[in-house]
Amino acid sequence: MAKFGLGKGLGALIPERQQFFEQSGQEASESPVRVVSIDSLSPNPDQPRKTFSQESLNELAESIRRHGLLQPLLVQEQAPGKYIIIAGERRYRAARLAGLLELPVILRSSEDESHLELSLVENIQREDLDPIEEAQAYVKLMEITGATQERVAEMVGKSRVAIANAVRLLKLPEDIQSAVKEGSITPGHARNLLSIEDENERQKLFDRIRHENLSVRQTEQEAQKLQAALQNQKGKARKSRSGSSDDYEAALDPLLRELKEKLIERLGTKVEITGSVDAGSIKIQYFSQDDLQRIYDILDIQ
């Protein structure tokens, strides 16, 4: 029986077809793993990951030369003897660099789900996507399935808040998205930039992050100051139209007045408190959907 020549790693897993079946107690037709020609495989055009580091591919190729391909690719049959890769394109690319002629695969049926949906879910869970690619994959998944953020969270094993925070990154201008993709700023920096409504002020803070190496916490503090200043400007404009609020401030309990100022500083928006320390109400204003999402995230509502 000829060996597959796939390296020690895979050889230990399936050294020969018959030996593998004997060890697993399966007949050949029942095995989930098969070996196919590398030329019979095609990348998925809808794969969420669009860029692959050449240095990383070279490192993986060297590892494959030394140890073999340890994990089968997940594929779907397009035509007899032709397969599209659902998960594992990075391994496929590295295997080509390593000179492998055959690869182990697991054939996945698409009777219940489209291969695009499978590809998105598998790659989100298993591939090293950058934050923007990940966000785009979530949006695509919602588009093709009609799923809500809650449902997508269940599909990929993450929290709804994590999905919402990821998708929000796509509302940023292209230059900031590019910085996130390249890793020159983090998603944490980017989410704080999203809280700033004024595009010019947002761009200024973005430039400061890169030139002054601001931390995420420093960025959050600066964003809160900027947003509070912008809201105060709006408040003054409304005040000039509607009259003085001195009577309201004078009637407010000192403890509540202090609490109000802390809430304004923390949330970066207008806050009104009515009533007493024993009972009353708090009114938190927002001025856009992004502003509402920002406040929601600060409050960390689960």
C-alpha positions in Angstrom: 0.0 0.0 0.0 1.5 3.3 -1.0 1.8 6.1 1.5 0.3 9.5 0.9 3.5 11.5 1.4 1.8 14.1 3.5 4.3 14.3 6.3 4.7 12.8 9.8 1.8 14.8 11.3 -0.9 13.5 9.0 0.9 10.2 8.6 0.4 9.6 12.3 -3.2 10.4 11.9 -3.8 8.4 8.7 -0.6 6.6 7.8 -2.3 4.5 5.3 -6.0 4.2 4.3 -6.4 0.6 5.5 -4.5 1.2 8.8 -6.6 4.2 9.6 -9.8 2.4 9.0 -8.6 -0.6 11.1 -7.6 1.7 14.0 -10.9 3.7 13.9 -13.1 0.6 13.4 -14.6 2.1 10.3 -15.0 0.9 6.8 -13.4 3.1 4.1 -16.7 4.5 2.9 -17.5 5.6 6.4 -14.3 7.6 7.1 -14.9 11.4 7.4 -11.4 12.1 6.1 -10.4 11.6 2.5 -7.3 12.5 0.5 -7.7 14.5 -2.7 -5.4 16.1 -5.2 -4.5 19.7 -4.3 -5.4 20.7 -7.9 -9.0 19.5 -7.3 -9.4 22.2 -4.6 -10.5 25.8 -5.2 -10.7 28.7 -2.7 -14.1 30.0 -1.8 -14.6 33.4 -3.6 -16.9 34.4 -0.7 -14.3 33.6 2.0 -14.4 36.5 4.5 -10.6 36.6 4.8 -9.2 38.5 1.9 -5.5 39.0 2.8 -2.9 36.6 3.9 0.5 37.5 5.3 3.2 36.1 3.1 5.6 35.8 6.0 2.9 33.8 8.0 2.3 31.6 5.0 6.0 30.9 4.6 6.3 30.0 8.2 3.3 27.6 8.0 4.7 26.1 4.8 7.9 25.3 6.6 6.0 23.7 9.4 4.0 21.6 7.0 7.3 20.5 5.2 8.6 19.3 8.6 5.5 17.9 10.3 2.9 17.5 7.6 -0.6 19.0 7.5 -2.1 18.2 10.9 -5.7 19.3 10.3 -7.9 18.4 7.3 -9.6 21.1 5.2 -13.4 21.4 5.3 -14.7 21.2 1.7 -17.9 20.9 -0.3 -18.1 19.0 -3.6 -18.9 21.3 -6.5 -18.7 18.7 -9.3 -17.4 15.1 -9.4 -13.8 15.3 -8.1 -13.9 19.1 -7.7 -14.1 20.8 -4.3 -14.5 24.3 -2.9 -12.8 25.1 0.4 -15.2 26.0 3.2 -12.5 26.3 5.9 -8.8 26.1 5.7 -7.7 28.3 2.8 -4.6 29.5 4.7 -3.5 25.9 5.1 -4.3 25.2 1.5 -2.1 28.1 0.3 0.8 27.1 2.7 0.5 23.5 1.5 1.0 24.6 -2.1 4.1 26.6 -1.1 5.3 23.4 0.7 4.9 21.4 -2.5 2.3 19.0 -1.3 0.3 17.3 -4.1 -2.5 15.8 -2.0 -4.3 17.1 1.0 -6.7 15.5 3.6 -10.2 16.9 3.5 -13.5 16.4 5.3 -16.5 16.6 2.9 -19.3 18.8 4.2 -22.8 18.4 2.9 -24.9 21.6 2.2 -28.3 20.0 2.2 -29.5 22.2 5.1 -27.3 25.3 4.7 -25.6 27.1 1.8 -21.9 26.6 1.5 -21.5 30.4 1.9 -23.1 30.3 5.3 -21.0 27.4 6.3 -17.9 29.1 5.1 -18.6 32.3 7.0 -19.4 30.5 10.3 -16.4 28.1 10.0 -13.9 30.9 9.1 -15.2 33.2 11.8 -14.7 30.5 14.3 -11.4 29.0 13.0 -9.5 31.6 10.9 -7.4 34.5 12.0 -9.5 37.3 10.6 -8.7 40.9 11.2 -11.4 42.9 13.1 -12.8 44.5 9.9 -12.9 41.2 8.0 -14.7 39.7 11.0 -17.2 42.5 11.1 -17.9 42.2 7.3 -18.4 38.4 7.8 -21.0 39.1 10.5 -22.9 41.5 8.2 -22.7 39.0 5.3 -24.0 36.3 7.6 -27.0 38.4 8.6 -27.6 39.3 4.9 -27.7 35.8 3.6 -29.6 34.2 6.5 -31.8 37.1 7.7 -30.5 36.4 11.2 -30.5 39.0 13.9 -27.3 39.9 15.8 -28.6 37.6 18.6 -28.9 34.7 16.2 -25.5 35.3 14.7 -24.0 35.4 18.2 -25.4 32.0 18.8 -24.1 30.7 15.5 -20.5 31.8 16.1 -20.5 31.3 19.9 -20.0 34.9 20.9 -22.1 37.5 22.9 -24.5 39.8 21.1 -22.6 42.8 22.5 -19.4 41.4 20.8 -21.2 41.1 17.5 -22.7 44.7 17.8 -19.3 46.2 18.7 -17.7 44.4 15.8 -20.3 45.6 13.2 -20.1 49.2 14.5 -16.6 49.4 13.2 -17.9 49.4 9.6 -19.4 52.8 10.3 -16.0 54.3 10.5 -14.4 56.1 7.5 -12.1 54.0 5.3 -8.8 55.4 6.6 -9.7 54.5 10.2 -10.9 51.0 9.1 -7.6 50.6 7.3 -5.7 51.5 10.5 -7.7 48.8 12.4 -7.0 46.2 9.7 -3.3 47.0 9.8 -3.2 47.0 13.6 -1.9 50.6 14.0 -5.0 51.2 16.2 -7.0 48.7 18.1 -10.8 48.0 17.9 -11.0 49.6 21.4 -9.5 52.8 20.0 -11.9 52.7 17.0 -15.0 52.2 19.2 -14.1 55.3 21.2 -13.7 57.2 18.0 -17.2 56.2 17.0 -18.6 58.0 20.0 -17.6 61.3 18.5 -20.3 62.7 16.3 -18.3 65.5 14.7 -16.2 64.1 11.9 -13.5 66.8 12.1 -13.1 66.2 15.9 -13.0 62.5 15.3 -10.3 62.8 12.7 -8.2 65.0 15.0 -8.4 62.4 17.8 -7.5 59.7 15.3 -4.4 61.6 14.3 -3.5 62.1 18.0 -3.8 58.3 18.7 -1.3 57.5 16.0 1.1 60.4 16.7 1.0 60.4 20.5 0.5 56.7 21.0 -2.6 57.2 23.1 -3.8 54.2 25.0 -7.4 52.9 24.7 -8.2 54.4 28.1 -6.7 57.8 27.2 -8.6 57.7 24.0 -11.8 57.0 25.9 -11.2 60.0 28.2 -10.4 62.3 25.3 -13.5 61.1 23.4 -15.7 61.7 26.4 -14.3 65.3 26.8 -14.9 66.0 23.2 -18.4 64.6 23.1 -19.4 66.4 26.3 -18.1 69.7 24.9 -20.1 69.1 21.7 -23.2 68.3 23.7 -22.7 71.4 25.9 -22.6 73.5 22.8 -25.9 72.0 21.6 -27.3 72.5 25.1 -26.4 76.2 25.0 -27.9 76.6 21.6 -31.2 75.0 22.9 -31.0 77.0 26.1 -30.8 80.3 24.1 -34.0 79.3 22.3 -35.9 78.0 25.2 -34.8 80.2 28.1 -32.8 79.8 31.3 -32.7 76.5 33.3 -31.5 78.2 36.5 -34.7 77.5 38.4 -34.3 73.8 37.6 -30.7 73.7 38.8 -31.5 75.7 42.0 -34.3 73.3 42.9 -32.1 70.2 42.5 -30.7 68.5 45.6 -26.9 69.0 45.9 -26.4 65.2 45.9 -28.4 64.8 42.8 -26.7 67.7 41.2 -23.3 66.1 41.8 -24.7 62.7 40.5 -25.9 64.5 37.4 -22.5 66.0 36.7 -20.8 62.7 37.1 -23.3 61.0 34.7 -22.8 63.8 32.1 -19.0 63.3 32.4 -19.2 59.5 32.1 -21.8 59.3 29.4 -20.8 62.3 27.4 -24.4 63.5 26.8 -27.1 65.6 28.4 -28.6 64.1 31.6 -31.6 65.4 33.6 -32.7 64.3 37.0 -36.1 65.2 38.6 -37.4 64.3 42.0 -35.6 63.8 45.2 -33.0 61.4 46.6 -35.8 59.1 47.7 -37.7 58.9 44.3 -37.5 60.4 40.9 -36.3 59.8 37.4 -33.2 60.2 35.2 -33.4 61.3 31.6 -30.4 60.4 29.4 -30.5 62.0 25.9 -29.0 60.7 22.7 -28.9 62.3 19.3 -28.3 59.5 16.9 -28.4 55.7 16.6 -24.6 55.6 17.1 -24.9 57.8 20.2 -27.5 55.4 21.6 -25.3 52.4 20.9 -22.3 54.2 22.5 -24.4 54.8 25.7 -25.6 51.3 25.7 -22.0 50.0 25.5 -20.9 52.3 28.4 -23.7 51.0 30.5 -22.6 47.5 29.6 -26.2 46.1 29.4 -26.3 42.4 28.9 
